Amino acid sequence: MKTRTMKSMFSLLTAAVLLSLAAFAFGQAGTDMKKAADDTGKATETAAKKTGHATKKAAVKTGDATETAAKDTGKATKTAAKDTGHGVKKGTKAVGHGVKKGAEKTEEVAK
């Protein structure tokens, strides 16, 4: 009868050791998962900061380029307006001169 009791005790002891090993393994897996999640969170935060910084730099550069383009467009428009004004002025003088000559000829013919 003592042998059965020893076998039972040995079986219980083996089961207890296996159970504690399983608990330790699951605990270690949980710790590893938490560490991986923390590392992922840190990497995500770093990437978000870098993306935000790059976006800000790009926005500033876009603003500067837009300002320069607006100035250049304003200058071109001003030059075009001046050229158009000069053309209209010359055209008006030419038409006025032609009308005057035409009127003079008409007056000569009428005499």
Backbone as a chain_set.jsonl record, in Angstrom:
{"seq": "MKTRTMKSMFSLLTAAVLLSLAAFAFGQAGTDMKKAADDTGKATETAAKKTGHATKKAAVKTGDATETAAKDTGKATKTAAKDTGHGVKKGTKAVGHGVKKGAEKTEEVAK", "coords": {"N": [[0.8, -1.172, 0.0], [2.003, 1.175, 0.596], [3.548, 1.698, -1.679], [1.719, 2.493, -3.588], [0.87, 4.898, -2.577], [3.24, 6.344, -2.681], [3.559, 6.413, -5.422], [1.337, 7.861, -6.114], [1.908, 10.25, -4.824], [4.202, 10.975, -6.196], [3.138, 11.338, -8.751], [1.369, 13.443, -8.269], [3.228, 15.397, -7.514], [4.705, 15.65, -9.908], [2.67, 16.564, -11.608], [2.163, 19.015, -10.385], [4.596, 20.344, -10.793], [4.633, 20.464, -13.604], [2.349, 22.008, -14.024], [3.125, 24.418, -12.794], [5.243, 25.128, -14.467], [3.855, 25.54, -16.861], [2.28, 27.738, -16.122], [4.293, 29.618, -15.673], [5.336, 29.81, -18.276], [3.15, 30.876, -19.699], [2.938, 33.305, -18.35], [5.378, 34.49, -19.029], [4.996, 34.758, -21.781], [2.971, 36.64, -21.784], [4.34, 38.843, -20.724], [6.238, 39.24, -22.748], [4.524, 39.93, -24.845], [3.471, 42.341, -23.908], [5.773, 43.903, -23.844], [6.397, 43.964, -26.578], [4.167, 45.332, -27.526], [4.54, 47.814, -26.276], [6.944, 48.607, -27.518], [6.035, 48.821, -30.145], [4.209, 50.885, -29.847], [5.94, 53.009, -29.169], [7.456, 53.198, -31.52], [5.463, 53.896, -33.324], [4.71, 56.389, -32.303], [7.075, 57.855, -32.712], [7.237, 57.757, -35.51], [4.917, 59.167, -36.147], [5.541, 61.713, -35.15], [7.714, 62.39, -36.801], [6.453, 62.391, -39.291], [4.612, 64.451, -38.922], [6.37, 66.608, -38.617], [7.623, 66.644, -41.132], [5.406, 67.184, -42.723], [4.743, 69.74, -41.84], [7.04, 71.175, -42.65], [6.8, 70.864, -45.424], [4.435, 72.246, -45.868], [5.18, 74.846, -45.209], [7.096, 75.329, -47.189], [5.466, 75.122, -49.438], [3.792, 77.296, -49.017], [5.661, 79.398, -49.228], [6.447, 79.075, -51.914], [4.024, 79.554, -53.172], [3.611, 82.221, -52.5], [5.756, 83.441, -53.84], [5.087, 82.774, -56.481], [2.698, 84.172, -56.709], [3.607, 86.801, -56.51], [5.21, 86.94, -58.826], [3.259, 86.508, -60.769], [1.69, 88.747, -60.372], [3.501, 90.757, -61.169], [3.827, 90.073, -63.889], [1.228, 90.433, -64.784], [0.91, 93.153, -64.352], [2.817, 94.181, -66.132], [1.745, 93.238, -68.546], [-0.651, 94.651, -68.553], [0.289, 97.275, -68.767], [1.52, 97.129, -71.286], [-0.709, 96.572, -72.853], [-2.169, 98.898, -72.428], [-0.474, 100.789, -73.638], [-0.6, 99.896, -76.272], [-3.308, 100.276, -76.852], [-3.444, 103.028, -76.614], [-1.742, 103.88, -78.711], [-3.14, 102.766, -80.832], [-5.529, 104.201, -80.676], [-4.626, 106.791, -81.216], [-3.768, 106.416, -83.846], [-6.166, 105.762, -85.124], [-7.592, 108.1, -84.618], [-6.021, 109.91, -86.044], [-6.363, 108.924, -88.613], [-9.111, 109.342, -88.94], [-9.183, 112.094, -88.825], [-7.732, 112.782, -91.155], [-9.408, 111.648, -93.011], [-11.669, 113.205, -92.66], [-10.688, 115.663, -93.466], [-10.201, 115.187, -96.171], [-12.786, 114.686, -97.006], [-13.873, 117.147, -96.6], [-12.45, 118.665, -98.479], [-13.34, 117.551, -100.817], [-16.003, 118.207, -100.663], [-15.939, 120.965, -101.089]], "CA": [[0.0, 0.0, 0.0], [2.892, 2.306, 0.604], [3.988, 1.98, -3.038], [0.669, 3.279, -4.25], [0.903, 6.224, -2.02], [4.418, 6.988, -3.245], [3.272, 6.684, -6.827], [0.356, 8.954, -6.133], [2.611, 11.47, -4.448], [5.082, 11.329, -7.31], [2.276, 11.838, -9.826], [0.915, 14.775, -7.868], [4.376, 16.296, -7.582], [4.979, 15.864, -11.334], [1.586, 17.414, -12.117], [2.365, 20.353, -9.83], [5.747, 20.928, -11.501], [4.187, 20.779, -14.973], [1.404, 23.122, -13.937], [3.863, 25.651, -12.511], [5.978, 25.453, -15.692], [2.882, 26.1, -17.812], [1.929, 29.073, -15.645], [5.443, 30.48, -15.934], [5.429, 30.02, -19.722], [2.098, 31.834, -20.074], [3.316, 34.598, -17.777], [6.465, 35.03, -19.854], [4.406, 35.158, -23.06], [2.256, 37.892, -21.526], [5.351, 39.898, -20.584], [6.788, 39.485, -24.083], [3.498, 40.635, -25.632], [3.399, 43.718, -23.412], [6.982, 44.591, -24.311], [6.24, 44.188, -28.023], [3.165, 46.387, -27.693], [5.196, 49.07, -25.89], [7.887, 48.951, -28.585], [5.237, 49.256, -31.294], [3.67, 52.209, -29.504], [7.027, 53.995, -29.269], [7.793, 53.356, -32.937], [4.356, 54.623, -33.94], [4.802, 57.78, -31.853], [8.21, 58.456, -33.415], [6.857, 57.93, -36.92], [3.919, 60.239, -36.218], [6.247, 62.981, -34.958], [8.491, 62.671, -38.012], [5.508, 62.712, -40.351], [4.098, 65.788, -38.627], [7.433, 67.58, -38.896], [7.778, 66.716, -42.593], [4.216, 67.849, -43.257], [4.867, 71.166, -41.526], [8.066, 71.729, -43.544], [6.244, 70.915, -46.776], [3.435, 73.315, -45.898], [5.906, 76.125, -45.225], [7.687, 75.471, -48.524], [4.365, 75.377, -50.372], [3.386, 78.686, -48.79], [6.679, 80.266, -49.808], [6.366, 78.968, -53.371], [2.786, 80.21, -53.583], [3.836, 83.658, -52.374], [6.639, 83.828, -54.945], [4.317, 82.676, -57.723], [1.725, 85.268, -56.714], [4.348, 88.026, -56.835], [5.59, 86.875, -60.239], [2.038, 86.675, -61.561], [1.321, 90.164, -60.253], [4.409, 91.531, -62.02], [3.501, 89.781, -65.299], [-0.066, 91.066, -65.07], [1.145, 94.599, -64.41], [3.514, 94.428, -67.4], [0.782, 93.023, -69.633], [-1.611, 95.762, -68.528], [0.982, 98.439, -69.321], [1.674, 96.919, -72.729], [-2.036, 96.715, -73.458], [-2.488, 100.335, -72.386], [0.31, 101.467, -74.681], [-1.163, 99.484, -77.571], [-4.602, 100.948, -77.022], [-3.148, 104.456, -76.813], [-1.229, 104.029, -80.077], [-4.245, 102.463, -81.75], [-6.473, 105.322, -80.625], [-4.007, 107.893, -81.95], [-3.783, 106.093, -85.269], [-7.554, 105.881, -85.596], [-7.906, 109.537, -84.595], [-5.299, 110.526, -87.154], [-7.048, 108.483, -89.843], [-10.415, 110.025, -88.996], [-8.904, 113.504, -89.142], [-7.389, 112.842, -92.579], [-10.637, 111.35, -93.766], [-12.532, 114.382, -92.566], [-10.096, 116.698, -94.298], [-10.443, 114.822, -97.569], [-14.202, 114.853, -97.249], [-14.09, 118.596, -96.648], [-11.92, 119.122, -99.752], [-14.248, 117.071, -101.867], [-17.253, 118.941, -100.522], [-15.739, 122.337, -101.532]], "C": [[0.86, 1.261, 0.0], [3.367, 2.657, -0.8], [2.954, 2.776, -3.811], [0.686, 4.709, -3.758], [2.105, 6.98, -2.558], [4.189, 7.333, -4.705], [2.292, 7.838, -6.959], [1.03, 10.269, -5.812], [3.526, 11.942, -5.581], [4.281, 11.91, -8.472], [1.772, 13.243, -9.511], [2.032, 15.8, -7.949], [4.721, 16.632, -9.038], [3.927, 16.784, -11.94], [1.765, 18.852, -11.631], [3.517, 21.058, -10.544], [5.335, 21.332, -12.914], [3.232, 21.974, -14.99], [2.132, 24.444, -13.68], [4.692, 26.075, -13.72], [5.044, 26.081, -16.737], [2.493, 27.518, -17.408], [3.067, 30.062, -15.912], [5.548, 30.807, -17.424], [4.372, 31.032, -20.189], [2.402, 33.229, -19.542], [4.407, 35.266, -18.602], [5.936, 35.507, -21.198], [3.659, 36.48, -22.901], [3.219, 39.062, -21.408], [5.943, 40.256, -21.938], [5.802, 40.269, -24.952], [3.404, 42.094, -25.207], [4.598, 44.523, -23.897], [6.885, 44.907, -25.807], [5.238, 45.298, -28.292], [3.755, 47.751, -27.334], [6.15, 49.544, -26.982], [7.142, 49.466, -29.819], [4.67, 50.642, -31.056], [4.726, 53.29, -29.636], [7.39, 54.253, -30.729], [6.709, 54.151, -33.659], [4.41, 56.098, -33.567], [5.929, 58.508, -32.58], [7.865, 58.724, -34.87], [5.852, 59.062, -37.074], [4.578, 61.602, -36.066], [7.017, 63.368, -36.217], [7.578, 63.06, -39.165], [4.944, 64.112, -40.155], [5.117, 66.859, -38.957], [7.613, 67.755, -40.411], [6.601, 67.434, -43.235], [4.288, 69.345, -43.019], [5.883, 71.83, -42.454], [7.52, 71.874, -44.964], [5.222, 72.036, -46.903], [4.1, 74.685, -45.959], [6.492, 76.365, -46.614], [6.612, 75.769, -49.565], [3.887, 76.815, -50.244], [4.368, 79.663, -49.408], [6.605, 80.26, -51.333], [5.121, 79.669, -53.899], [2.949, 81.726, -53.537], [4.698, 84.17, -53.531], [5.877, 83.81, -56.272], [3.306, 83.811, -57.826], [2.409, 86.587, -57.068], [4.715, 88.064, -58.313], [4.383, 87.087, -61.14], [1.592, 88.127, -61.534], [2.192, 91.036, -61.142], [4.07, 91.33, -63.495], [2.198, 90.454, -65.685], [0.102, 92.573, -65.208], [1.814, 94.96, -65.74], [2.551, 94.271, -68.572], [-0.22, 94.162, -69.699], [-0.975, 97.024, -69.113], [1.108, 98.317, -70.835], [0.338, 97.086, -73.454], [-2.439, 98.182, -73.504], [-1.741, 101.094, -73.461], [-0.234, 101.131, -76.066], [-2.471, 100.186, -77.854], [-4.375, 102.431, -77.311], [-2.663, 104.71, -78.244], [-2.335, 103.796, -81.097], [-5.237, 103.616, -81.821], [-5.919, 106.517, -81.383], [-4.071, 107.644, -83.449], [-5.185, 106.233, -85.849], [-7.945, 107.35, -85.649], [-7.249, 110.259, -85.761], [-5.97, 110.166, -88.481], [-8.38, 109.178, -90.003], [-10.211, 111.473, -89.389], [-8.577, 113.653, -90.626], [-8.612, 112.597, -93.44], [-11.571, 112.542, -93.766], [-11.992, 115.501, -93.444], [-10.345, 116.417, -95.778], [-11.904, 115.031, -97.925], [-14.525, 116.339, -97.402], [-13.588, 119.141, -97.991], [-12.848, 118.736, -100.888], [-15.54, 117.864, -101.841], [-17.105, 120.374, -101.049], [-15.865, 122.382, -102.986]], "O": [[0.465, 2.291, -0.545], [3.571, 3.837, -1.083], [3.305, 3.646, -4.608], [0.515, 5.633, -4.553], [1.987, 8.166, -2.865], [4.574, 8.405, -5.17], [2.434, 8.688, -7.838], [0.758, 11.287, -6.45], [3.613, 13.133, -5.881], [4.713, 12.874, -9.104], [1.753, 14.118, -10.377], [1.823, 16.928, -8.393], [5.0, 17.789, -9.353], [4.262, 17.688, -12.705], [1.541, 19.797, -12.387], [3.417, 22.242, -10.863], [5.661, 22.431, -13.364], [3.309, 22.834, -15.867], [1.796, 25.467, -14.276], [4.831, 27.271, -13.974], [5.415, 27.042, -17.41], [2.387, 28.4, -18.26], [2.832, 31.198, -16.325], [5.818, 31.95, -17.792], [4.669, 31.931, -20.976], [2.146, 34.223, -20.221], [4.36, 36.472, -18.844], [6.37, 36.542, -21.704], [3.711, 37.338, -23.782], [2.953, 40.146, -21.927], [6.131, 41.433, -22.247], [6.198, 41.162, -25.702], [3.271, 42.982, -26.049], [4.461, 45.675, -24.308], [7.253, 45.999, -26.239], [5.441, 46.115, -29.19], [3.492, 48.737, -28.022], [6.171, 50.724, -27.332], [7.571, 50.429, -30.455], [4.652, 51.478, -31.96], [4.448, 54.371, -30.155], [7.605, 55.399, -31.126], [7.012, 54.986, -34.511], [4.183, 56.963, -34.413], [5.757, 59.646, -33.015], [8.166, 59.793, -35.401], [5.929, 59.833, -38.03], [4.219, 62.547, -36.77], [6.981, 64.52, -36.649], [7.902, 63.966, -39.934], [4.813, 64.873, -41.114], [4.771, 67.901, -39.514], [7.738, 68.876, -40.904], [6.777, 68.203, -44.18], [3.935, 70.133, -43.896], [5.631, 72.911, -42.984], [7.751, 72.887, -45.624], [5.154, 72.702, -47.936], [3.639, 75.576, -46.674], [6.398, 77.468, -47.152], [6.826, 76.576, -50.469], [3.609, 77.474, -51.246], [3.967, 80.641, -50.039], [6.69, 81.31, -51.969], [5.162, 80.305, -54.952], [2.481, 82.432, -54.429], [4.401, 85.206, -54.124], [6.012, 84.725, -57.084], [3.083, 84.35, -58.91], [1.867, 87.392, -57.825], [4.553, 89.089, -58.975], [4.477, 87.769, -62.161], [1.165, 88.672, -62.552], [1.693, 91.95, -61.799], [4.028, 92.29, -64.264], [2.074, 90.987, -66.787], [-0.499, 93.193, -66.085], [1.424, 95.927, -66.394], [2.549, 95.091, -69.489], [-0.597, 94.593, -70.789], [-1.619, 97.755, -69.865], [0.843, 99.266, -71.573], [0.275, 97.67, -74.535], [-2.986, 98.651, -74.502], [-2.317, 101.954, -74.127], [-0.314, 102.002, -76.932], [-2.712, 100.64, -78.973], [-5.049, 103.012, -78.162], [-3.12, 105.643, -78.904], [-2.457, 104.519, -82.086], [-5.724, 103.963, -82.897], [-6.652, 107.184, -82.113], [-4.387, 108.545, -84.226], [-5.358, 106.766, -86.945], [-8.56, 107.796, -86.618], [-7.862, 111.123, -86.39], [-6.12, 111.015, -89.36], [-8.739, 109.569, -91.114], [-10.97, 112.021, -90.189], [-9.093, 114.556, -91.284], [-8.821, 113.254, -94.46], [-12.196, 112.845, -94.783], [-12.761, 116.208, -94.095], [-10.665, 117.328, -96.541], [-12.223, 115.499, -99.018], [-15.347, 116.727, -98.231], [-14.243, 120.0, -98.582], [-13.096, 119.521, -101.804], [-16.109, 118.161, -102.892], [-18.118, 120.957, -101.434], [-15.733, 123.449, -103.585]]}, "num_chains": 1, "name": "protein.A"}
